[in-house]
Amino acid sequence: MWHKSHRNGVWSPLSRLRRSFGMAESKDISFTSPPAAVQAQRQLEDARRFLDTGDASKAQEVCRDLLGAHPEYVEALATLGRAYLAEKNHDAALPCFLRASMLAADDPAILTDLADIYFYLGSHDMARQTAEYVLTLSPEKDAAYAAHLLIGRVCHHQNDYGAAIAHLEQAKSASQDTEDAAFLLGLCHLEAGNRKEAIATLTAAMKSGLPALEHVDALYRLSHVSDAAQAKKMLKELDAFEEEAPSFASEEEEQRFAAFRDFARAALLGRAGNDEDAWELLESTNSSMGGGFQEAQQQLRDVDEHIIQRASEWIYAGAPLDDISEQGPLSLFILGLPSSGKSTLERLVGAVDGVAKGFDHDLVQVAARETATSNGFLPLNFPGQLPTSAHRQFTKTYARATKARAQGAEVLTCTNSDLLADLGRIAETVQRMKVVFLTRDQDDTALRIFEQYFADGSNPYSYNVSAIYEQFEVYTRLSDAWAEALHGVCLRVSYEDLVSDPQATLKRVADFCALDASDTEIPDLGDDRGCAEPYRDKLDRARSGAIAPLSGWAMPEL
């Protein structure tokens, strides 16, 4: 072995060896003090021990000292990042894992942590791309499970339930510890309309031992798809589960648990035939929660009036000119209030060859944000907020996004009713689109809305029966205004016609979209007509409340 000392910036192999063990550049090699590599490993073990015992702050301190001496120590970077994650400090963890991934580009554990941070910070495409790269590395089962689970979470967030189900199934097959994947898989089946699969998956997930909040969330979801016999059985399970008195990390978690529990119990009581107790619990639960949404309800009224006025004054300029190179599928927007039958109609239309179900996708908003940021603007959610000069770019961006999502289908459905506010501008910037407005018996719709817990804070009117009926008037006025303004773009379908004669309804919608549905097999759509019959007098009494308008609040400009 040659061992010349440092010369012209080059170290000999022996000199490199001495440096790596923290020895002086001397002929006298001494091992009386711990070599640097051994000392670094001990410090890393200390940091991990602090992290395992819950002292994330001390773990961070040890890792920072360690990285001060060894800035490219990958495991120290990863441990520091995980210590930040233990405190939910994703912004601080991000540079740690970015640097670690630069030094260890093919480490599945580091890349899955990085992908998880991307997801938490809202960079869903980056999260998916990173997790997909992990899968190309033929990772061990734990890393494969984490990657498939993360992709499933991204797809669920983007309402791409078919893709989410595929990845979550693979996650379950990659690991035995699959509670997270099973719970999310059950939710995806539920959103996709796969009732039997949802019940089986969520029931199995609860038996395997879900955390308390997810367990009661699953019971809440199942309460809305259960029959009388299932409801009675689930009520007993809910009683037994509640007796365990679970503890929570925060007051917010405890409140969410109580809301899921009470809404689930009310729905189950109703389906089990105990209408009086169901209504009493619904009223008390909604009343206790609605107090926190009164201001939002008042604000919503002012917003609604602004949107209706805008729609009634809209002068439709027509769809944008076709650009064959960028043309996407026909966008079929199925819009209406919650529980009005949007998903049922989508299930029917989705049975036609050449139709891809987009569910509640937000590709309009995503394309608007991408267009805004690429032009140096603040992130914006609707094309109506973009300057005219950016409309063409939005058109192309949205077409690319829908083409990728539809995967060759001629039509892509969307049930995202947030789009009602900007429907005029959407019609002028989306090349090919049709709109179907859903209507339903108001009492049936009101009951089903009143039974729901909107955990994300959306639909603040749902906790007040009077406010729910006000929304029926708002929706009717708004949909009528858009239908009059957007000639040839809109069609109205009732839930009652949809369920009573699905074949005729399908023909109407298929003809409207220039689709051939002649050989389509009609799927099971269920029948929820008349669900409010035992509650009509109660709903009438509850409608007496009124909401005063809130002054001094304005709708953001579109």
N, C-alpha and C positions, 0 to 999 in steps of 0.2 A: 504494500500500500504506500502510495506517495503521500507526503504530509507537509508540503511547504506551507508556510504561513500566508496570511492574507497578502496578496500582491495585485496591484492594479484593480482593486475592487472584486477580486475573485477569491473565494474561499476553497481551500483544499478539502477533500472528503473528511479527513481527520479533524480539520478545523470546524467543519459543519457539525460533526459528531460532538465535538467538545461544546459548541454553542448550544446544541439541542439539549445537552444535559447540564447546562449552566456552569461549565468549567472554564477556568481561565485559559488563555492561549499560552500554555506553558508546557515544558517537557515533563513537569512533575504532575501527573494525573492523580488527583485525590478524590475519594468518594466519602469524605468525612461528613459533608453536608448533603441533604437530600437533592438529587438531581432535579432540574427545573420541570421535566416532564412528570416526575413522580409527585412533586409538590403541587403542580397544576391539577393533577388528577385528584389529589386529596382535597384541594379547594373546591373542585367541581362536585365532589361527593358531599362536602359540607353544604354547598348551595342547594343541592338536591334534597338533602336531609331537612334543611330549613323549609324548603318548599313543601315537602311531604307532610311536615308537622304544622303547616298553616302560616308560617312566618315568611310571607312573600317579600316583605320589605328587606329582611335580613338576607334572603337569597339574592335579591337584586344587588345589594351592597357587595356581597362576596363576588358575584359575577362581574360587576363593574371593575373591581380591583383586579380580578383575574384577566379581564380583557385589556386592562391598562398595560399589563406586561405581555400579553399574548393576543393581540387584536384579531388574529385569524383563527382563534380556537373555536371551531364550529360548534362543539357541544356546549361551550360556555355561552355563545350567542343564542343557541336554541333554549338553553335553560333560563337565560335572562328573559327571553321572549315569553316563555311559559310562566315565569314569575309575574310578568306584567299582565298576562292573560288571567292569572288567578285573581287579579284585582279588576278585571274587565277593562283594562287600559289597552284597548286594541291599537290606538294610535301610537303608543310607545312600543308595542310589540312588533308592529309592522317593519320598521327598519332592521330590527334584530333578525327576523326571518328572511327579509330580502337579502341582507348581507350573508346569512348562512346559506341561502339557496345559491348565491353566486359562488360560494366556495365549495358547496356540495350539491351540484346541480341535479343529481340523480338520487337524492336521499328521499325516499317516500315519506318518512315521518315528518321531515322538515317541510316538504312541499304540501302535505295535507294540512299541516298547521297554517301555512301561508295561505292556502286556499280558503280555510275557515275564516281567517282574518279578512280576506277580500270579501267574503260573503257578508260578514258582520258589518263591514264599512260600506256596503252597498254596491260593490263592484262585482256584480253577479256573473257577468261574462268572463271576467278574469278568474273568478273562483272556479267556474266550470272548466275553463281551458286548463287550469293548473291541475285540477283533479283528474281530468281526462288524460293529461300527460303522465300522471302517476300510474294510471292503469296500463300505459304502454310499457312500463318498467317491469311488468310481471311481479308485482309486489307480494309480500307475505299476506296472509289472510287478514290480519288486523288493518294493514294499510289499505288493502282492497276494499274492506268493509267501510272504512272511513271515507274513501274516495267515492264509492257508489252512494253512500248515504249523503255526502255533500252534494253530489250532482242531483240526487233526488230532491234535496231541499231547494236547490236552485230552480229546478223544474216546477216544483210545487209553488214556489214563490211567483214564478212566471205563469202559473196556471196551465202549464203544459203537463196535464195529469197522465197522459199516456206514457210519455218519456219518463216521468217521475216513477210511475208504477214499475216500469221495466228495470230501472236502476235500483229501486228499493227491494225488489225481488232478488236481484243479484247480491245486494248487501246482506239480506237474510241468509242466503246460501253460503256466504263467505265467513260467517261467524255465528257462534251459538248465543252470544250476548246481543240480542237483536231487538230489545224493547223499543229503542228509539225508532228504528227502521219500521217495525211493525205498526207502531202508533201512527207514524206519518203515512205509511202505506194504506192504513184504514181510512184516513182522512181523504187521501187521493181517490180511493175507490168511491167514497161517498160523494165527492165533488164530481166525479166522472159519471155518476148515476148507476154505479155497479152495487146495488143495494145488498145483494146476498154476500158478495165478497167483502163489502165493508163491515157487515155484521159479524161475519166469521173472523175477520182479521182483528177488529177492535176487541171482540170478546176474548180471543186468544191472547192479545196483548195485555188485557187487564188481568187475566189469569196468571200471566208470567211475572207480574209484579211491577206495574207502572208507578212512577212517583204520584203522590196524591193529587196534584193539580192536573196532571195529564189523565189520571184515572177518572176523575169526575168530569173532565172535558169529554172523554170518550163516552161516558154515560149520557151526557147532555146530547151529544151528536146522535147516539143511538135512540134516544127518547123520541126523536122526530121521525124515525122510520120503523118504529115498533108497532105491532098489533096489540090487541087487548091482552092476550095471554102473555106475550113477551113483556108488556108494560107491568103487569102484576109481579112477574118474576124480578124485573129490574128494580121495582120499588123496594122489594125485600133486600136486594143487594145494596141499594143505596142506603137503607137503614143500617145494615150491618157495617158498611164502610164508614158511615158517619160516626158510629159508636167508637171507632178507633181513635178519634180526635187527633188527626194529623197536625203536626207543627209546621210552621212556614218560616222562611228566611226574612220575609218582609211583610209589612201590613198590606201592601199592594197584592201580593200573592194570596194572602188570606181573604181579601175582598173578592178577588177573582174566583177563588174556590167557592165562596159562599154564593156568588152569582151563578156559576155553573150548576151548583147543587140545587138551588132553588128553582131555576128555570127548568132543569131536568125533571125535578119532582113535579112541577106544575104540568109539564107536557105529559108525563107518565100518568098522572092522576086523570087527566082528560081522556087519554087513550084507553084507560082502564074503566072509563064510564063514571068516574067521580067528578062530575062537572062543577058542583058547588065548591068543593075544596080546591079544585084546580083554579077556578076563577079567583077565589079569595087569595090564594097564594100568588097568582099572577099580578093582581092589583097591588098587593103589599110589596112585592119584589120590585115591580116597575116603579112604584111610588118612591121607594127608598133610593132607587138609582136615578130616577128622573130629575130629582132636585139638582143634581150636578150638571144637568144638560139644559136647564131652562134658558140660559143666555144663548146657548148654541141654537136652540129651537127658535128663539126670537130672531137671531141673526139669519137663520135659514130663510125666514119669511121674506126679509128684505132682499136677500140674494135671489130668491125665486122670482120676485116681482121684476127685478132687473133683467133676468134671463128671459122671462116671458115677453117683456117689452121688446127686447133685442130680437127675439124670434119673430114676433108679429110684424116688425118693421124690416125684416130681412128681404133683400132683393137678390134672388139666386142668379149667380153669374154662369152657372153650368159647371160641369166637371172639367178638370184640366185636360189638355190635349194628350193623346196617347203617345207614349214613347215605348215602342215594342221591346227595346233592349232592357227596359226597367219595369215592364208591366208585371204586376203581381196577380194573384187570384182575385176573384170578386169577393169583396168584404160584405158579409151579410150581418148587419148589426141587429140583434134581437134585444129590444130594450123594453123596460117596464119597471115597475116598483118591485121590491123584494117580494117573493112568494106569489108572484103574478103568473108564473108558468113559463118563464124564460128558459129554464133548463129543460123543461118538458118538451117545448117546441124544438130546442136544439137537439135533443135526443131523437126526435122524429126526423128532422131534416138531416141529421148526421147519419142516418141509416141509408141515405141515398149515395150511390157510387159517385165519387168525385167530390164529396163534401168532407172537409176536415173540421172537427170540432175545436174551436179555439177557446171555448169556455170564457172566463172573465179576463181575457188577456188585455194587457195595457200597451200594446204595440204603438198605438197612436201617441200616447204620452211619451213612450221611450223615443220614438222618432222625433218628436217635438223637442225633447231635451237634448238629443244628440245634435239636431240642427242648430239649436240655440247656442250650445257650448262651442260648436265648431266655428260659429260666427262671432265669438267673443262676447255673447250675452250671458246674463244670469240664466241658470236652468229654468226652463219654462215647460209647462205641462200640456199645452194645447196649441194647435196651429194658429188659432185665432189670436194668440199672444205674440206671434212672430210677425216681423215686418213683411210687407208684400214681397220684397226682394228675396226672402228666404223660403217662400212657398214652394218654388220649384225643387229646391233641395229637399224639403220635407217630403214632397211627393215621391221622389226617387228613394229616399231613405226608408219611408214606410213601405214602398213596393218591395224593396229588397228584404225587409224584415218579414213581411207576410209571405213572400215566396219561400223563404227559408222555413218558416213555421208550417206552411201548408204541405210541403214536401210533395209537390206535384199535383195536389188537388185543385180542382177548378174553383172551388168556393171555400172560404175560411169564415167560420161563424165567430161572433163575439157577443157576449152578454153583458158587457161593461156599461152600465147605465150612467156612469159619470160622464160619458160622452154626450149626453143629452144637452149639456150646457153649451157646447160648441158645435152642434151638429151642422149648422149652416156652413161654417168654414171648413169643416171636415169634408162635406160634400163637394166643396170647390177645390180641394187639394188632394183627394183620394180619387184615383183614376176610375175605378169601377166599384160601386157600392150600392147596396139596397138596405132599406131599414124596415123592420117589422116591429110595430108597437103592440105590446101585449096588454090586454085588459082582462079583468076578472071580477066576479061578484065582490063588491066592496066589503061586505061583512066577512066573507071567507078570507079575503086578503088581510083585513085588519086583524083578525084573530091570529093568523099565522105570523104576522109581523110582531104582534104584542107578545107572542110566545118566545121570540128570539132574543138572544143576548149577543149584541154586537160588541165583542170584546175589544175591537180596534177603535171604538168610539165613533164609527160611522153611523149614519141614520139616527141622529139624536132625537128625532120625532118619535122613534119606535117605543119610547117609554110612556107616551101620553096618547090615549085613544083619540082625543079630540084632534091632536096634532097629526095623527095618522090619517084621519078623514080629510083634514085640510090638504094633505099631500095628494090625495086622490084628485081634488079639484086642480091643484097645481099641475099634476101630471097630465090631466085631460086638456087643460088650456095650452100647456107647452107642446104636447104632441100634436094637437090640432093646428097650432101655429106653424110648426115645422112641416107638417103634412101639406098645408096650404102653400107654404113658401117653396118647398122642394118638390116640384112637379115631377111625377113619375118615379120618385125615389122611395116613397113610403107606402106601406100596407098595414092595415090594422087587423089583428086576429084576437079572438076571445078565447080564454082558457076553456070555457064551457063547450065551444064548438070544437076546439082541439081534442078534448077528451071524448066527446060524444060521437064525433065523426072524424077520426084522424086521417082517414083516406082522403076525404074531401079537402081537409085543411092542408094536407101535404101537397095535393094537386095545385091548390091556390098558390102556395109559396113556391113550389117548383116552377110553375109557369111564370111567376113573377121574376124568378132568377134564371129563366131559360134552361132549366134542368129537366132531364128525363127521369121521372120517378116511377114509371109504369111497372117496373119489376121489383120495386122496393118492398121488402117484408116489413110490416108495421111492428115496431118493438112494443114491449109492455110499457105503457105510459102511466099506469096507476090512475086513480080517480079520487081526488080530494074535494069534489064538489059537495057543498052542503055542510062542510065541517063546522061552520059557525051556528048551525041550527039551534043547539042547546044554549047558545050564548047571546042570541040576538037581542033579547030584552036587556041583558047586562051591558052589551055594547052600546045600545041606545042611551041608557042612563049615563054611561061613562063619557058620552060625547058632549055633555053639557059644559065641560071645562073650556076655557078660552085662553088664548095666549096674546098678550099685548105686544105690539111691534116695538122693536128696540131702535131708538133714534141714534143718529151719529155714527152709524156703521155703513160702510159702502162696499159694494162688490168689487174685487180686484178687476182691473181693466182686462178685457179680452180683445 
